[in-house]
Amino acid sequence: MIHTNKVLVYVVAFALASPLVACAGIIVDQPPVVGAGGPASDTALIDDYGNPGWEISADEFISPANATIHRVVWWGFYGGNNPAGSFFPPTGDEWMRIRFYSPRVGDGLPGSVLYETILLNAQRTATGASYGPHPAYRFESDLTVPFPLAESMHYWFEVTQTADINSVFRRFETPDYDTPFAYLNNWVRDWDRLSLGGLSFQLIDVPEPSTLCFLTTSLITLMWKGVRMTNRPTAGSV
């Protein structure tokens, strides 16, 4: 006779192993190289010569699967190479723009904007690492509206700080030489690609709580209650 607690083990193992009940997954993972620094991505900044300007940075990626992106993570730091660029985050609210682009025909650089949202005060956590005098930060936020990805399709991902000239936001690079990042600024009037690597970020598929994750959790809970009731000692049991 198979003990009910052993049956429960089989059910839990199947539930955890089944791809149908995955509660979350990192679809694109490009971790940072803090020592490499990275480009500015800010709509209002003070450049290294003390002049006002702007720069946008985006990184190309290929979606490994059909997925719906609910959450984004990225890494960055603050400041330029002059005293006007603070090494620290804004003291008040911080607005970050998220964009996904399709590649344009011909050169494959960022083309049409497929998705855009503005995030207010995304979760920002100091990592404890630093790039020179610049503390490193990890950012995370759910998208206001999920964004669908198609398997094997090329996209560009942009994160840009907006509307704060007293803060210069910069993104950390990652050793992704297959799809190097591109930049656009008030000196370079069209997108230009660098061959130094990619930019650090994660795209995460997080299903809604009403999906199979919830159903599986409920099933395991019911099974566990059943096991406890079945294994409860009765009069005369050995």
Backbone hydrogen bonds, N-H to C=O, Kabsch-Sander energy under -0.5 kcal/mol:
donor,donor_aa,acceptor,acceptor_aa,energy
6,K,3,H,-0.5
7,V,3,H,-1.5
8,L,4,T,-2.1
9,V,5,N,-1.6
10,Y,6,K,-1.8
11,V,7,V,-2.3
12,V,8,L,-2.8
13,A,9,V,-2.5
14,F,10,Y,-2.3
15,A,11,V,-2.5
16,L,12,V,-2.5
17,A,13,A,-1.8
18,S,14,F,-2.0
21,V,18,S,-1.1
22,A,19,P,-1.0
25,G,205,D,-1.8
27,I,25,G,-0.7
27,I,203,L,-2.6
28,V,203,L,-1.4
30,Q,201,F,-2.4
33,V,173,E,-2.5
34,V,32,P,-0.6
36,A,33,V,-1.7
37,G,34,V,-1.3
41,S,169,F,-2.7
42,D,55,E,-2.6
43,T,161,Q,-2.6
45,L,53,G,-2.4
47,D,45,L,-0.5
47,D,51,N,-3.3
50,G,47,D,-2.1
53,G,45,L,-2.5
55,E,42,D,-2.5
56,I,184,L,-3.3
58,A,182,A,-2.4
59,D,157,F,-2.2
61,F,155,Y,-2.6
63,S,61,F,-0.5
63,S,153,M,-2.4
67,A,149,L,-1.7
69,I,67,A,-0.5
69,I,147,F,-3.4
70,H,68,T,-0.5
70,H,204,I,-2.2
71,R,204,I,-2.0
72,V,141,S,-2.7
73,V,202,Q,-2.3
74,W,139,F,-1.8
75,W,200,S,-0.9
76,G,137,Y,-2.2
77,F,170,R,-2.6
79,G,168,V,-2.3
85,G,82,N,-1.7
86,S,84,A,-0.9
86,S,166,N,-0.7
95,W,162,T,-0.5
96,M,119,L,-2.7
97,R,160,T,-3.6
98,I,117,T,-3.0
99,R,158,E,-2.2
100,F,115,Y,-1.9
101,Y,156,W,-2.4
102,S,112,S,-2.3
104,R,109,L,-3.1
107,D,105,V,-0.9
108,G,104,R,-1.4
111,G,102,S,-2.7
114,L,100,F,-2.8
114,L,112,S,-0.7
115,Y,100,F,-1.5
117,T,98,I,-1.9
119,L,96,M,-3.6
119,L,117,T,-0.5
121,N,94,E,-3.4
121,N,119,L,-0.6
123,Q,140,E,-1.6
125,T,138,R,-2.7
127,T,136,A,-2.2
128,G,136,A,-0.6
131,Y,134,H,-3.0
132,G,130,S,-0.7
134,H,131,Y,-2.1
136,A,129,A,-2.4
137,Y,76,G,-2.5
138,R,125,T,-2.9
139,F,74,W,-3.4
140,E,123,Q,-1.9
141,S,72,V,-2.1
143,L,70,H,-3.1
147,F,69,I,-2.2
149,L,67,A,-3.7
152,S,63,S,-3.2
153,M,150,A,-1.8
155,Y,61,F,-2.6
156,W,101,Y,-2.0
157,F,59,D,-2.7
158,E,99,R,-2.7
159,V,57,S,-0.7
160,T,97,R,-2.1
161,Q,41,S,-2.3
162,T,95,W,-2.3
167,S,164,D,-1.4
168,V,86,S,-0.5
169,F,167,S,-0.7
170,R,77,F,-3.1
171,R,39,P,-2.4
172,F,75,W,-1.6
173,E,37,G,-2.3
174,T,198,G,-2.2
176,D,174,T,-2.6
177,Y,175,P,-0.8
181,F,197,G,-2.3
182,A,58,A,-2.9
183,Y,192,D,-2.5
184,L,56,I,-2.2
185,N,188,V,-1.6
186,N,54,W,-1.5
189,R,187,W,-0.7
192,D,183,Y,-2.1
194,L,181,F,-2.6
198,G,174,T,-2.0
200,S,172,F,-2.8
201,F,30,Q,-1.3
202,Q,73,V,-2.7
203,L,28,V,-2.0
204,I,71,R,-2.8
205,D,25,G,-2.9
206,V,204,I,-0.7
211,T,208,E,-1.8
214,F,211,T,-0.9
215,L,211,T,-1.6
216,T,212,L,-3.0
217,T,213,C,-2.2
218,S,214,F,-2.4
219,L,215,L,-2.3
220,I,216,T,-2.5
221,T,217,T,-2.1
222,L,218,S,-2.5
223,M,219,L,-2.5
224,W,220,I,-2.4
225,K,221,T,-2.2
226,G,222,L,-2.2
227,V,223,M,-2.4
228,R,224,W,-2.2
229,M,225,K,-2.1
230,T,226,G,-2.5
231,N,227,V,-2.6
232,R,229,M,-0.8
237,S,234,T,-2.1
